[in-house]
Amino acid sequence: MRLQNNLKKLRFEKNQVSQEVLAKAVNVSRQTINSIENGKFNPSVVLALQISKFFEKKIEEVFYLEE
């Protein structure tokens, strides 16, 4: 199983928020957001919850498991 995400889609839907803006909002680097989006890094539970809160979505709407 792999953790997948809808970050790109959600960033676009929220007025095309940049990776930089999202990164600053959750106190990580832009590179971290990029790595999460591209499936190269799995966020901690705390970071995943912070990202979900930023988008005002349930965590399952942002992150999901793919077999």
N, C-alpha and C positions, 0 to 999 in steps of 0.2 A: 504494500500500500504506500501511496505517496500523498503528502499534503499538498493540495492545490489551493489556489486563491483567485479571487475576483478583483484584485487591487487595481489593475489597469482600468477595468470597466468602471469600477466605483469612482476612481479618480476622474475619469472622463465625465461621468454623470454628475459629479459634484463640481460643476463649473471648471472642468479641466484642471483640477488641482495638480500641481507639479509634485514630483517626487520630493523635491526640496521642501516644499511647504508641509507635506505630510510628515517628512522626517523631523522637521523642527517641532511640529505639534506633538509628536510622541517621543521626542528627545533621543533620536538616533541619527546616524549619518544618512545622506542620500544613497550612498552605496549599499547600506543595509536594506533600505526599501527596494532598491533595484535587485538585490540578491534574493529577497523574499519573492518579489514579483516573478522572477525567472526560475524559481524553484531550487535555487542553489543554497538557500538558508531557511531553516524552519525557525520561526520566532518563538520566544518563550511564551508561556501562557499569559503572563502579564502584558507583554508587548502585543500579543494577538488581541487581548481584551481592550487595550488602549486604542489600537487601530479600529476595532469594531465600534468603539465609542465615538471616535472621530467621525466615522461615517454614519453614526446613528443607526447601526444595523446589528442584528443578532450575529454572534460569532459564526454561526453556521452559514450565514449569508455572505461572509467574507472568506472563510476557510472551509475546505471540505476534503474528505479522503477519496482518493481515486485508486481503484485496484488495478 
